[in-house]
């Protein structure tokens, strides 16, 4: 019973199961779809955590032999640093089909679709597809492979681009990953060199920017300071550090469950002519992002935070605000 409630709490904080499940007084039967779905999400979340440390070891532990051999073809196209970067920024998606789940990284706009078999025991990954969000959603590719929506800021504020790709991906995922999801997964397993190229470009841009960040010790120290302040329990430090640039966001940020406000790390760094932008998130549960802007001159540092699980609602509010202008 204790393990069941622990799994439910983890999945609830990840936004993958309804709150009502936490009120269950007794363990569900082993073939209960709700418990089976939670087991699948718990497994993929544990896989993600392991893969942020060593993707090859994680695959060996969580994939069956056939899927593990197929994964070697994927890993041959990417370095270990690239794969770890994907997993660190990825979020688990649930679904109506308890055997299917996914890890989606909106910063790469890339998704790892997973079919986990073996329920009601701890499942193993039997098949998968590693593809761009564009291909997954069935959208036409941009003519220029370097048009990398979600990976770098464009015309909109960067957070808006993230909401956009996240909302479109979740909507499509919930539409197609029904009990007939096997057909959907199978069609994405075909080799696609152009799609791999698009993923590679996104990853290369990210790694180049983070390499610039890693070479700048003062920037690293500042990011470490912010990560510390964002951790649960440091509202006074946040208020002092951001002054007028976070007044609308800090009080509500502090109302989040403490489990969502731990282990913050810098994940994005974008130097610009007028300002430098960072993106931070909880390394274990990266759904809550914090953007920090350092203007070159004139105004205070600016902090904003958003829950990517609410991307559809955030996009609707953004579009409405544009219509009213």
C-alpha positions in Angstrom: 0.0 0.0 0.0 2.8 2.4 0.8 4.5 1.8 -2.5 1.2 2.3 -4.3 0.6 5.7 -2.7 4.2 6.7 -3.4 3.8 6.0 -7.1 0.5 7.9 -7.1 2.1 10.9 -5.5 5.0 11.0 -8.0 2.6 10.7 -10.9 0.3 13.3 -9.5 3.1 15.8 -9.2 4.1 15.1 -12.8 0.5 15.9 -13.7 -0.2 12.4 -15.1 -3.0 11.0 -13.0 -6.2 12.6 -11.6 -6.3 13.9 -8.0 -9.1 11.5 -7.2 -6.8 8.5 -7.3 -5.0 9.7 -4.2 -8.1 9.2 -2.2 -8.2 5.5 -2.7 -8.2 3.7 0.7 -7.2 0.3 -0.6 -4.8 -0.9 -3.3 -6.5 -1.4 -6.6 -6.7 -4.9 -8.1 -3.6 -5.8 -10.2 -5.5 -5.6 -13.5 -7.1 -2.2 -12.7 -6.4 0.2 -15.6 -5.8 3.1 -13.3 -3.0 1.3 -11.4 -1.6 -0.2 -14.6 -1.4 3.3 -16.1 0.4 4.6 -13.0 2.9 1.7 -13.1 3.6 2.5 -16.8 4.2 6.2 -16.0 6.3 5.4 -12.9 8.4 3.0 -15.0 9.0 5.6 -17.8 9.8 8.3 -15.2 12.3 6.0 -13.6 13.8 5.2 -17.0 14.1 9.0 -17.7 15.9 9.6 -14.5 18.3 6.8 -15.1 18.9 8.0 -18.7 19.9 11.4 -17.5 22.9 9.7 -15.9 23.7 7.0 -18.5 21.4 6.4 -21.4 23.0 3.0 -22.4 22.6 1.6 -18.9 19.0 2.8 -18.6 18.1 1.2 -21.9 19.7 -2.1 -20.8 17.6 -2.0 -17.6 14.3 -0.9 -19.0 14.1 -2.1 -22.6 13.7 -5.7 -23.7 16.5 -7.2 -25.9 14.8 -6.5 -29.2 14.1 -2.9 -28.4 17.6 -2.5 -26.9 19.2 -3.6 -30.2 17.0 -1.1 -32.1 18.0 1.7 -29.7 21.6 1.1 -30.7 20.8 2.5 -34.1 19.5 5.6 -32.5 22.4 6.0 -30.1 24.8 5.7 -33.0 23.4 9.0 -34.4 23.9 10.9 -31.2 26.6 11.4 -28.6 25.9 10.5 -25.0 25.9 14.2 -24.1 23.2 14.8 -26.6 21.0 11.9 -25.4 21.4 13.0 -21.7 20.4 16.5 -22.7 17.3 15.2 -24.4 16.3 13.1 -21.3 17.0 16.0 -18.8 14.5 18.2 -20.6 11.9 15.6 -21.3 8.5 15.2 -19.6 6.4 12.0 -19.4 3.0 11.9 -21.1 0.3 9.5 -20.1 -2.5 8.3 -22.2 -5.8 6.4 -22.6 -3.8 3.2 -23.5 -2.0 2.0 -20.4 0.7 0.3 -22.4 1.8 3.5 -24.1 3.5 6.6 -22.8 6.1 9.0 -24.1 8.9 11.3 -23.1 8.6 14.7 -24.8 11.2 17.4 -24.8 9.7 20.7 -26.0 13.1 22.4 -26.0 14.1 19.9 -28.8 10.5 19.5 -30.0 11.3 15.8 -30.1 9.4 12.9 -28.7 10.3 9.3 -27.6 7.2 7.2 -28.0 7.2 4.0 -25.9 5.2 0.8 -25.8 5.7 -0.8 -22.4 4.5 -4.4 -22.1 4.4 -6.8 -19.2 1.7 -5.2 -17.0 0.5 -5.6 -14.3 4.0 -6.4 -13.3 6.8 -3.8 -13.9 6.7 -3.3 -17.6 9.6 -3.3 -20.1 9.8 -1.2 -23.3 9.0 -3.5 -26.2 9.0 -0.9 -29.0 9.6 2.8 -29.5 10.0 5.7 -31.9 12.3 8.7 -31.6 11.1 11.4 -33.9 10.6 15.2 -34.2 7.5 16.8 -32.8 6.7 18.0 -36.3 6.7 14.5 -37.8 4.7 13.2 -34.8 2.0 15.8 -35.2 1.8 15.4 -38.9 2.7 19.0 -39.6 4.6 20.0 -42.8 8.3 20.6 -42.3 9.7 24.1 -42.5 11.6 24.4 -45.8 14.7 25.4 -43.8 15.9 22.7 -41.4 17.4 25.4 -39.3 13.9 26.8 -38.5 13.9 25.3 -35.1 10.8 26.4 -33.3 11.0 25.9 -29.5 14.8 25.5 -29.5 15.7 29.1 -29.7 13.7 32.3 -29.2 12.0 33.7 -32.3 9.5 36.6 -32.7 7.4 35.7 -29.6 8.7 35.5 -26.0 10.5 32.2 -25.7 8.0 30.8 -23.2 5.2 31.3 -25.7 7.0 29.1 -28.3 7.4 26.4 -25.7 3.6 26.6 -24.8 2.8 26.4 -28.5 4.8 23.2 -29.3 3.8 21.6 -25.9 0.1 22.3 -26.4 0.1 21.0 -30.0 2.0 17.9 -29.0 -0.2 17.0 -26.0 -3.4 17.6 -28.0 -2.2 15.3 -30.8 -0.9 12.7 -28.3 -4.2 12.5 -26.5 -6.0 12.1 -29.8 -4.0 9.3 -31.3 -2.7 7.3 -28.2 -6.0 5.5 -27.7 -6.3 1.7 -27.2 -5.5 1.4 -31.0 -2.1 3.2 -30.6 -0.1 0.2 -32.0 -0.8 1.4 -35.5 0.3 4.9 -34.7 3.6 3.7 -33.2 4.4 1.3 -36.0 4.2 4.0 -38.7 6.8 6.1 -36.9 9.4 3.4 -36.7 10.5 3.7 -40.3 14.0 5.1 -41.0 13.8 8.8 -41.8 17.2 10.5 -42.3 15.7 13.9 -42.8 13.9 13.8 -39.5 17.1 12.7 -37.7 18.9 15.6 -39.3 16.3 18.1 -38.0 16.7 16.6 -34.5 20.5 16.8 -34.8 20.4 20.5 -35.8 18.3 21.3 -32.7 20.6 19.4 -30.4 23.7 21.0 -32.0 22.4 24.5 -31.4 21.5 23.7 -27.8 25.0 22.2 -27.1 26.7 25.1 -28.7 24.9 27.6 -26.6 25.5 25.6 -23.4 29.2 25.3 -24.3 29.3 29.1 -24.4 27.6 29.2 -21.0 30.0 26.6 -19.5 33.0 28.7 -20.6 31.8 31.7 -18.8 32.5 31.3 -15.1 30.7 34.5 -13.9 27.5 33.4 -15.8 27.8 30.0 -14.1 28.1 31.5 -10.7 25.1 33.7 -11.3 23.0 30.8 -12.5 24.0 28.8 -9.5 22.9 31.6 -7.3 19.5 31.7 -9.0 19.1 27.9 -8.8 19.7 28.2 -5.1 17.1 31.0 -4.7 14.5 29.1 -6.7 14.7 26.1 -4.4 11.8 25.7 -1.9 12.0 28.0 1.1 13.9 31.0 -0.3 11.1 33.6 -1.0 13.0 36.3 0.8 16.1 35.9 -1.4 13.9 35.8 -4.5 12.2 39.0 -3.6 15.5 40.8 -2.9 17.2 39.5 -6.0 14.4 40.3 -8.5 13.0 43.4 -6.7 10.5 44.8 -9.2 11.1 42.2 -11.8 9.2 39.3 -10.2 6.6 40.7 -7.9 3.7 39.2 -9.9 5.3 35.8 -10.1 7.1 35.0 -6.9 4.1 34.7 -4.5 2.4 32.2 -6.7 5.6 30.4 -7.4 6.0 29.8 -3.6 2.5 28.3 -3.5 3.6 25.4 -5.7 4.1 22.0 -3.9 7.6 21.9 -2.5 8.3 18.8 -4.6 8.0 21.0 -7.7 10.4 23.6 -6.3 13.5 21.5 -5.7 16.8 20.8 -7.5 16.5 23.7 -10.0 19.1 23.8 -12.7 19.8 26.0 -15.7 18.8 24.3 -18.9 18.8 27.1 -21.5 21.0 30.1 -22.1 20.4 32.6 -24.8 22.7 35.6 -25.1 21.3 38.6 -27.0 21.9 42.1 -28.0 19.5 43.6 -25.6 19.2 40.9 -22.9 20.4 37.5 -21.8 17.8 34.8 -21.1 18.0 31.7 -18.9 15.5 28.9 -18.4 15.6 26.9 -15.2 13.6 23.9 -14.1 13.5 21.1 -11.5 15.8 18.4 -12.8 13.5 15.6 -11.6 10.2 17.2 -12.7 10.9 19.7 -15.4 7.3 20.7 -16.2 7.6 24.0 -14.2 10.0 26.4 -16.0 11.4 29.6 -14.7 12.6 32.2 -17.2 15.1 34.8 -16.0 15.9 37.8 -18.2 18.9 40.1 -17.6 18.4 43.3 -19.6 21.6 45.0 -20.7 20.5 48.2 -19.0 17.7 50.2 -17.6 15.5 47.8 -15.6 15.8 45.1 -12.9 16.2 41.4 -13.6 12.9 39.8 -14.6 11.6 36.4 -13.4 8.6 34.6 -14.7 7.4 31.0 -14.2 5.0 28.7 -16.1 3.6 25.2 -15.8 4.1 23.5 -19.2 1.2 21.2 -18.3 -1.0 24.2 -18.6 0.3 25.1 -22.1 -3.0 24.9 -23.8 -4.6 27.3 -21.4 -1.6 29.6 -21.5 -1.7 29.7 -25.4 -5.4 30.5 -25.3 -4.8 33.4 -23.0 -1.9 34.6 -25.1 -3.9 34.5 -28.4 -6.8 36.3 -26.7 -4.5 39.1 -25.5 -3.2 39.5 -29.0 -6.8 39.7 -30.4 -7.6 42.4 -27.9 -4.7 44.7 -28.9 
